């Protein structure tokens, strides 16, 4: 009986285990793979940002002006110069009809008069016309008193004569006369040598103004003037005081006239006309 019970119990256990096993044993669950559609990201179109061009206006800076540095002038202590004796001849005078000293009135009387040029300037024609004017444009009467010779030499002048010299360099004139600066300077020096010896008198007439000045004319003017009795000058030629220097250096009287026509009175006085 015990065996039967034991057997039943065992049998019951076996069935119970089988039943339990049937309940807990489940068919394997097959998980279908989850296929996800690929996510397509829509491209994000970023609108390009257009930056407005930045225009940089040029800066116009005016030129920098550097003020000049002006040094204060240096004042030198005055130098005491020994007093000089003023020349005895007249200082340069400007006037429309400056009279010459009485001693020069009718200075052609009883003597020969020559007219020439040093430097072959055409201004000699101007002086000739002034003299022609005071002779009433009677050329024969003038030429009876005045000998004109553009290439006059000192050696050919009679002793006691008056030589009127019109100085001023003209390249054209010297070329036409077949002379040059050196020859003209030698001619002027020869006249001055005779005047220094008291053999002749010289009057210098300069009518060319500032045009008949400069490196070529100035030496000729000076060489003609060193022994002159006086100079008659159109004032514009003395723009730099050149004739003042001649007056001071050579003790020669200089008379300045504003225009050429104002030379008529002194010529009338010289020729007593």
Buried (B, 14 or more C-beta within 10 A) or exposed (E): EEEEEEEEEEEEEEEEEEEEEEEEEEEEEEEEEEEEEEEEEEEEEEEEEEEEEEEEEEEEEEEEEEEEEEEEEEEEEEEEEEEEEEBEBBEBEBEEEBEBEEEBBEBBEEBBBBBBBBBBBBBBBBBBEBBBBBBEEEEEEBBEEBBBEBBBEBEEBEEEBBBBBBBBBBEEBBEEBEBEBEBBBBBBBBBBBBBEEEBBBBBBBBBBBBEBBEEBBBBBBBBBBBBBBBBBBBBBBBEEEBBBEBBBEBEBBBBBBEEBEBBBBBBBBBBEB
